[in-house]
């Protein structure tokens, strides 16, 4: 009789633990589930933009940018803090225009690149040209990122007062959100360094 009660107690304990686990899992946001699943997959992506990679040093980043500048593929961005290039206009777009892209590596305390930060804005932006506002650019860049970095789709997450678009593939997270009426921020990051 004692053994049956003990077994019943174990079974009930497992059922309660399972229910708690399921309820905790259902409390997670779509984003949290995506991060957990993708990091758990063990898939590692290290490509950023051009031929830059997660794990390169700051010295390697600067040398690469210097070489790209000498070959006139990039120039100095605002305040010489960022490197800059221009995405050509998309002729299939209803309002074709070039896009200014300013970028800089995201480095840890050991000067190892953990991601890339990019500010983007339409070349012809003006306050009275709504077709070139950051919310329109965000949707255009979303499509470009899905093309350049295939895999999962973007999900919307609330970050303070801003809605950000985020996609996670393996360890690599791409997030983007408007920072002004003119510009958006795009970040490509290694989640392994953000979540410990």
N, C-alpha and C positions, 0 to 999 in steps of 0.2 A: 504494500500500500504506500509506504514512504517513497519507494523508488518511482511509482506512478505519479505521485504528487510532485516529486522533484523534477521529473521529466516534463510534466505539465507546466511547472514553474519556468523551466528553461525555454519551453516552446513559447509561453506567454511573453517571456523576456525578449526573445527573438522577434516576436510579432511587434511588441512595443518599440523596440529599437528600429525595426524596419519602417514602421509608421513615422517615427521621428525623423529618420533619414530621408524618407520620401517627402515629408512636409518641409524639412530644411532645404532639400533640393528644389522644391517648388517655390520657395521664397526667393531663390536666386533669380537675378535678372537674366534676360536673354544674353546680355553682354558677359556676365559672370560665367554663365554656362559655356559660352563660346570660348572664353579665355581658358577655362579649366579643360575643356575638350581638346583645344588646339595645343596647349602646352603639354598635355598628357599624351599627345600623338607622337612626340619625340621628333617631329619634322623640324628641321632647321633651315631657315632662309637667311642669307647674309647680304643679299644684293640691295643696294640703295639706289642712287641715280648714277648715270654714266657707268664707269667701271669701279665706283667706290663701294666698299664693303664694310659691314659691321666687323669690328675687330682690328681695323687698321689704326695706326697711331696718328696723332696730330701731325707729326712730322711728315708722314706719308701723305696725309690729306693736303697739307700745304704744298708739297712737291707736286702732287697731281694737279692741283689748281694752278700752280705756277706754269706747269707745262701746257695746260689747257689755255691759259691766258696768252702764252707765247704763240700758240697756234690759232689764236683769235676765236676760240670756241666759247670762251667766257670772258667777262670783264669784272672790274671791281664794282661791288654794289654800294648801297648807301652807307656813307661814313666809313668805307673800307672795311666794314665788319663782315659783310656778306660777299660771296661771289655771285655773279649774275649772268643769266643767259635769257634768251627770248625764244619762247615757243612760237612757231609760225602760225599764222591765221589758218583756221580750218575753212576751206572753201565750201564745204557742205553745210556750214553753219548759217542760220538765218541772218545773224549779225557777225560776220567774220571779223576777228581782230586778233592781233598778236597778244601774247601774255608774257609779262615780265616775271621772271622767277629769280628770287634771291635765296641763296642757300648757304648753310653752314653746318658742319658736323656737330653732333652732340657727344661730348667727351666726358669720361669719368675722371676720377681724381688721379688716375695713372696715365691720363692723356690717350686712352683707348676709345675709339669711336663706337658708341652704342646706338647711334641713330643719326637722322638727318632732320634738320628743321628748314622749312621752305616757306617764304612769304610770296604770295602770288597775287597779281592784279592785272587787269586789262590795260594794255598800252594806251588806249584812247579814252580811259575813264574820265568822266566829268560828272559833277553832281546832278546835272540835268539829263544825263544819258542813262536811264534806268536799265537798259539792256546790258550795260556793262557793270552793274552792281555786283557786290560780292556774293549775294545769294544765287544769282544766275551763274557766276563763275564756279561756285561750289558744286553745282550739278554737273557742269561741264568737266571739271577736274575729277569728279567721282567716276564718270564714264572712262576717262583716260586712265585713272588708277586701276580700274577693273580690267582694262585692256593690257596695261603694262605689268600688273601684278595679279594674274588670275587666281581664282580660288573662291573663298567665301565672299558673299555680298556684304555691303555695308549695313550696319544697324544704327539707329539713332539713339544717342544717350544724352542725358541732360548733364551739363557741366556748369554748375552755377546758374547763370541766367541764359546760357547759350546752349543751343542744340548742336551737338557734334555728330559727325558721321564717322563710324569706326568699323574697321574690318581687321580680323585676326586670322592669319594663316601660319600655323606652327608657332614659332617664337616671334614672328614679325607682326607688329601692330601698325596699321596706318590710320591716323586720325586727322580730321580736318574740320575747321570751323571758321566762321567769319570773325575778323578782328576789327575791321572798320567797314564802312560802306564800300570802300574801294578794294580792300585786301582780305585774303583768307590765309590761314596758317595751315600748313600740312606738315605732319610729323610722321616719320617712319622710325619705329623704335624696336629694340630687342626687349621683349617682355621678360626674358629670363633675368635681366638686371633690375627690373622694376618690382618683381614679385619674388620674395624669398620665403 
